[in-house]
Amino acid sequence: MDSSTDPGTPTDPAPARGSTQAVPETAPPGAAGGAAARDGATRNYDAVLDSAATEAKRWLDGVFDRPIPATRDIDTVKTAIGRELPQSGLEAEAVIEALAEAVEPGLMASQSSRFFGWVMGGTYPVALAADWLVSAWDQNAGMRDATPGVIAAEELAGEWLLQLLGLPADADVGFVTGATSANFVGLAAARQHVLDAAGWDVNRDGMSGAPPIRLIAGAERHGAVDLAARYLGLGAATLVPADRHGRISIAGLARVLGEGSGPAIVCLQAGNIHSGAFDDFAAASALCRAAGAWQHVDGAFGLWAGAAPSLRSLTAGYELADSWATDAHKTLNVPYDCGVAIVARPEALHAAFGVHASYLLTPMAGADPFEKVPEMSRRARGVPLLATLRWLGRDGVEALVTGLADNARTLADQLGALPGVSILNDVVFTQVCMAMGDDEATVAVGTRLLEQGRVLASPSRWHDRAVLRFSVSNWATDADEVRATVDAVRSALQPA
Ligand SMILES: *Cc1c(COP(=O)(O)O)cnc(C)c1O
């Protein structure tokens, strides 16, 4: 066994730190001892990081060509890993290599340029590299004073994002795991604000006995909004009917808002997962303002339309909202664990998540990152966002977003020209919903596509029909891959 990576040898820094294990025998005392330990640490990290880089590159080299669905099930992967916790440890490089070998067949090639499932972005090289740095730095990004390096990067990422999206410059930004958490953060600030306005201190008195909050959402809101509401004790939303594109009905919203009074929160949507449609924010906003309702926008993937002038008609008026939720790990193609919560009323955000929160009394300036999100300790997940924005520049972000939308339109046009295929949505953004003449035929095409493994689309139901949904969210999807996708669908129209 290579002694530099053997966890049992005294040169290994991990067991030596704070344990009863002796410091390296060769280490002289004092400062030089630190240097020797550091050298040992470098050697220990070197080999295993090289192993990880080798395995990662091998995965990435093959990810565009391999079958997209996983070929090994959970049980088989567990057996391949080895089901028993071993009594003694393994060499670090061996762990990494065996892990990659056991797990890889159970991975889905969601980074493939012909992957259109759910709404999942791939990973830009620069985003992945920055993500690795975040782990290597291992900073706890909760506190401003302690870790200024990553805080600076995250604060800039937040400022740049607000500029790109045309959202209020004084809005506050929190980095969370994904849009589910980002919706939770937005709605937590909303709850804080509307209850405070009704004279209720939710932090002190909780939700029982609180003035009832009317939570209002479109019939085609994402399930993440329901979850966020549930975490906050807001119950189920009153649903406003959706139009044929899946957008909240403005007349319906006016009616529901007019039916009651008191604290209200309205959840709007930028990007319906089936149609890609955007709610009419300007009209909704006027109604919300008149009713004194907090306006929240779930824009997990669709908020990025605001970064492209040619698509900005979709987001018109969204800047008037009070909070927004989005993901960098979808449209922006950053690795997972990068959601963003944006709140235009920092004092409500701070009151909801700050430890020292005394509503409206604590100045927001210099609030620690942990006072904006549910986590106290967390990785510096805003850094890959910064790196990706820095690499793309404004033009690159615009090109990415318009490119995804253009490819979606081309895909829809070409799929729609295939015999028996209908496209059910107006393709305004990145989502394409196709169906065959009947549900059975649609499901059969989806099954055959999955068996072929060259293209992955999501089987779903929309407006009472079985559909196959294509979400064009990957940076690497280009005209050739769109053509290859259409070819694959064509061949899946008939039984093999
Ligand atoms: C994906 C998605 C969510 C949830 O986001 P996560 O990052 O999976 O937590 C919420 N809303 C919409 C519209 C989505 O597409």
The ligand as an SDF file (V2000), in Angstrom:
LIG
                    3D

 15 15  0  0  0  0  0  0  0  0999 V2000
  -37.1130   22.5880  -10.9250 C   0  0  0  0  0  0  0  0  0  0  0  0
  -38.1660   23.5180  -10.4930 C   0  0  0  0  0  0  0  0  0  0  0  0
  -38.3760   23.7930   -9.1400 C   0  0  0  0  0  0  0  0  0  0  0  0
  -37.5980   23.0970   -8.0580 C   0  0  0  0  0  0  0  0  0  0  0  0
  -36.2360   23.3770   -8.1580 O   0  0  0  0  0  0  0  0  0  0  0  0
  -35.1290   22.4710   -7.4720 P   0  0  0  0  0  0  0  0  0  0  0  0
  -33.8520   23.0750   -7.9050 O   0  0  0  0  0  0  0  0  0  0  0  0
  -35.3540   21.0830   -8.0250 O   0  0  0  0  0  0  0  0  0  0  0  0
  -35.3350   22.5140   -6.0110 O   0  0  0  0  0  0  0  0  0  0  0  0
  -39.3220   24.7310   -8.8160 C   0  0  0  0  0  0  0  0  0  0  0  0
  -40.0470   25.3460   -9.7620 N   0  0  0  0  0  0  0  0  0  0  0  0
  -39.8840   25.1000  -11.0840 C   0  0  0  0  0  0  0  0  0  0  0  0
  -40.7030   25.8430  -12.0820 C   0  0  0  0  0  0  0  0  0  0  0  0
  -38.9460   24.1610  -11.4950 C   0  0  0  0  0  0  0  0  0  0  0  0
  -38.7640   23.9120  -12.7940 O   0  0  0  0  0  0  0  0  0  0  0  0
  1  2  1  0
  2  3  1  0
  2 14  2  0
  3  4  1  0
  3 10  2  0
  4  5  1  0
  5  6  1  0
  6  7  2  0
  6  8  1  0
  6  9  1  0
 10 11  1  0
 11 12  2  0
 12 13  1  0
 12 14  1  0
 14 15  1  0
M  END
$$$$
